[in-house]
Amino acid sequence: MPDVSIRYAVPGRMEIFYNRSPMWVGLKVVPVLLMANMFLGIYYNLSIWYKLGNKTIAGAYITLIGAGVTILINYLFIPVYSYVACAWATFACYGIMMIVSYVWGQKNYRIPYAKNKLIAYIIIAVIGYVIHYFVKEQFPLFWVNYGVATLIFLLYFLFILRVEKREFAQLPVIGKFLK
């Protein structure tokens, strides 16, 4: 947790200053690793086909493909990009494992996923991140940063709520507000 100091420079107005330690430099890989772990979660869900089809050797092959991608990217790029290369290797590994599992799974054990909607959710989330990143770079004020982030999150939440209204309406607490 960062060292936070609160100062009242102007009476009634609180300013928060974060002690930016050298470790904060590593924050640039967090979005890459979050997306990579989302790919891993999708891969885990997609891997059901080879478990149901009693073809668990496919899981070993997919894992070997992922390991090969990781080793190759780390070998080539760690000397130049350091730990950032490791984050991108994780991203590429899990992304390729997810894609291979989906393609191979659809050939062997067809499951009708709503892939267009899921891809749209991911793309919209990435676009929201990119917009926030550029706004944060242009206007480095605390309130602008968090205000824009909150606005983007609320718009994304409302978009998902609108698209998935029927599913949310079936929930016992949230459904009361949507009917």
C-alpha positions in Angstrom: 0.0 0.0 0.0 1.4 3.4 -0.9 2.4 5.9 1.7 -0.3 8.5 1.7 0.0 11.9 3.3 -2.9 14.3 3.6 -2.3 18.0 3.7 -4.7 20.9 4.1 -3.0 23.6 2.1 -6.2 25.6 1.8 -8.6 25.4 4.7 -11.5 23.0 3.9 -9.7 21.6 0.8 -7.9 18.2 1.2 -5.0 17.4 -1.1 -3.7 13.8 -1.2 -0.1 13.2 -2.2 1.2 9.7 -2.9 4.7 8.8 -2.1 5.7 7.4 -5.5 8.3 4.8 -4.6 10.6 3.3 -7.3 8.4 0.2 -7.4 5.5 2.2 -8.9 7.4 2.0 -12.2 6.1 -1.5 -12.5 2.5 -0.4 -12.7 2.7 -0.1 -16.5 2.5 -3.9 -16.8 -0.6 -4.3 -14.7 -3.1 -3.7 -17.5 -1.2 -6.2 -19.7 -1.2 -8.8 -17.0 -4.9 -8.2 -16.2 -5.8 -8.8 -19.8 -3.6 -11.9 -19.9 -5.3 -13.3 -16.8 -8.7 -12.7 -18.4 -7.4 -14.7 -21.4 -6.4 -17.4 -18.9 -9.9 -17.4 -17.4 -11.5 -17.7 -20.8 -9.1 -20.6 -21.6 -10.1 -22.4 -18.5 -13.8 -22.1 -19.5 -13.0 -23.2 -23.1 -11.0 -26.2 -21.9 -14.2 -28.1 -21.0 -14.4 -29.6 -24.5 -11.3 -31.8 -24.1 -12.4 -32.9 -20.6 -15.9 -33.8 -21.7 -14.6 -35.5 -24.9 -12.0 -37.5 -23.0 -9.2 -35.9 -25.0 -7.1 -34.6 -22.1 -3.9 -34.9 -24.2 -5.1 -31.8 -26.1 -4.7 -29.9 -22.8 -1.1 -31.0 -22.7 -0.5 -29.9 -26.3 -2.0 -26.5 -25.7 0.1 -26.1 -22.6 3.2 -27.0 -24.6 2.3 -24.4 -27.2 1.9 -21.8 -24.5 5.2 -22.7 -22.9 6.9 -22.5 -26.2 5.5 -19.0 -26.9 6.5 -17.9 -23.4 10.1 -19.2 -23.7 10.6 -17.7 -27.2 9.3 -14.2 -26.3 11.3 -14.2 -23.0 14.5 -15.4 -24.7 14.2 -12.8 -27.4 12.9 -9.7 -25.5 14.0 -9.9 -21.9 17.5 -8.6 -22.7 16.0 -5.5 -24.3 12.7 -4.9 -22.4 13.3 -6.5 -19.0 10.2 -7.4 -17.0 7.9 -5.7 -19.5 8.7 -8.6 -21.9 7.6 -11.1 -19.3 4.2 -9.4 -19.1 3.8 -9.4 -22.8 5.0 -13.0 -23.0 2.2 -13.9 -20.5 -0.3 -12.0 -22.5 0.7 -13.8 -25.8 0.9 -17.2 -24.1 -2.6 -17.1 -22.6 -4.0 -15.4 -25.7 -2.7 -18.1 -28.0 -3.7 -20.8 -25.6 -7.3 -19.3 -25.6 -7.4 -19.1 -29.4 -6.0 -22.6 -29.9 -8.4 -24.1 -27.4 -11.4 -22.3 -29.0 -10.6 -23.3 -32.6 -9.6 -26.9 -31.7 -12.6 -27.2 -29.4 -15.1 -26.0 -32.0 -13.8 -28.7 -34.4 -14.1 -31.5 -31.8 -16.9 -30.5 -29.4 -19.0 -27.7 -30.8 -20.4 -25.3 -28.2 -22.3 -22.3 -29.4 -20.6 -19.4 -27.6 -21.8 -15.8 -28.0 -18.4 -14.9 -29.2 -19.3 -11.7 -31.0 -20.8 -10.2 -27.9 -17.8 -11.3 -25.7 -15.3 -10.0 -28.2 -17.2 -6.7 -28.3 -17.1 -6.5 -24.5 -13.3 -6.9 -24.5 -12.8 -4.4 -27.3 -15.0 -1.8 -25.6 -13.1 -2.3 -22.3 -9.7 -1.9 -24.1 -11.0 1.3 -25.9 -12.2 2.6 -22.5 -8.7 2.0 -21.1 -7.0 3.7 -24.0 -9.3 6.7 -23.7 -8.6 7.0 -20.0 -4.8 6.6 -20.6 -4.7 9.5 -23.1 -6.9 11.7 -21.0 -4.7 11.0 -18.0 -1.6 11.9 -20.0 -3.2 15.2 -21.3 -4.8 16.3 -18.0 -2.7 14.9 -15.1 -5.0 16.4 -12.4 -6.3 14.0 -9.7 -9.9 14.9 -10.1 -9.9 14.7 -13.9 -8.2 11.3 -13.8 -10.7 9.7 -11.3 -13.6 11.6 -12.8 -13.0 10.3 -16.3 -12.2 6.8 -15.0 -15.5 6.7 -13.1 -17.4 8.1 -16.1 -15.9 5.4 -18.4 -16.7 2.7 -15.9 -20.3 3.9 -15.5 -20.8 4.0 -19.2 -19.4 0.5 -19.6 -21.6 -0.8 -16.8 -24.7 0.8 -18.3 -23.9 -0.6 -21.7 -23.6 -4.1 -20.3 -26.7 -3.6 -18.2 -28.6 -2.6 -21.4 -27.3 -5.5 -23.5 -27.8 -8.1 -20.7 -31.1 -6.6 -19.3 -33.0 -9.9 -19.5 -30.3 -11.8 -17.7 -30.0 -9.1 -15.0 -33.8 -9.0 -14.6 -33.7 -12.6 -13.4 -31.5 -11.8 -10.4 -33.5 -11.4 -7.2 -32.3 -8.0 -6.0 -31.1 -6.3 -9.2 -34.2 -7.6 -11.1 -36.5 -5.6 -8.9 -34.9 -2.4 -10.2 -35.0 -3.4 -13.9 -38.7 -4.4 -14.1 
